Amino acid sequence: MATVEDFDVIHAHDWMTYPAAEAVAAVSGKPISDSEAL
């Protein structure tokens, strides 16, 4: 997904999705936004 789509920010809704967000962020170089802290 990180190499096919162009995103501005990677969103991780909770701790269960954070590992996937980290993987996409590592490949894409985009920042992660975690709404759990809001």
PyMOL commands that set and color helices and strands:
alter all, ss='L'
color gray80, all
select helices_A, chain A and resi 18-28+35-37
alter helices_A, ss='H'
color red, helices_A
select strands_A, chain A and resi 10-12+32-34
alter strands_A, ss='S'
color yellow, strands_A
deselect
rebuild
show_as cartoon
